[in-house]
Amino acid sequence: MRKNLWLNYELISGKGVSIPEIKTIYQSLLNEKERINDEIVDSIECNDYVRLSQLLANRSKIQTALLEVEALHEDELKNYVSTKERVSYVLTNAAESLESKGEDVLLNVIKSLEKMNQSTHSLVTKSLDFSSKAFSKGNQLNHKAGKFLVKNTAKGLSKLSDAINKKS
C-alpha cells in the first residue's frame, strides 16, 4: 500500500518521469510559449482582443507549467546533457580543432607521403639493380657453362675422331 502511495506521489510530483521525457516536455512548453508570443503579436496587429485575451490566459498557464517543471527538476534540466548533445559537442570540437590544425596536418601528411614515395623509389631502384646484376651474373655463368660444354664436346669429338682414324 505504501509502495502504491509512493509511486502515485512520484507521478504527481513528476519525480517518476525520466530526465529525457522531462526535457522533452520542458522544450515543448518553451516552444508553445514562443508560438503563443508570436500569435499575441499577430492578434495585437489585427486588433483581435478576444483572441488576445485567450492567448494571454494560455500563456499564463504555460508559464505556470514551466515554473512548476523548473521548480521540480531545475538541477536535472541544467545538468542533464543527452547523448546526442554530447556527441554533437565532441564532433563540433573535433571539427574546430581539425579546421585550425588542418593545414598543418595536411602538410605533415604530404611530407610523409613524399618520404614514403622516395623510400619506395629507392627500394625499387635497389631491387632493379640487384635483379639486373643477378641476371647478368646468371647470363655470364650460362655463357661460361655453354662455352665449357662446347669446348669439352669438341675435345671429346676430336679424340673420338683421332681414335677412329687410328683404327682405320
NORJO-V738114 format. One record per helix or strand of 3 or more residues. SS is the DSSP state (H for helix, E for strand). FROM is the first residue (numbers start at 1). LEN is the number of residues. Records with the same first field share a line. If there is no record, write none. Layout:
SS=FROM-LEN  FROM-LEN
This chain:
H=2-12  19-27  49-31  83-85
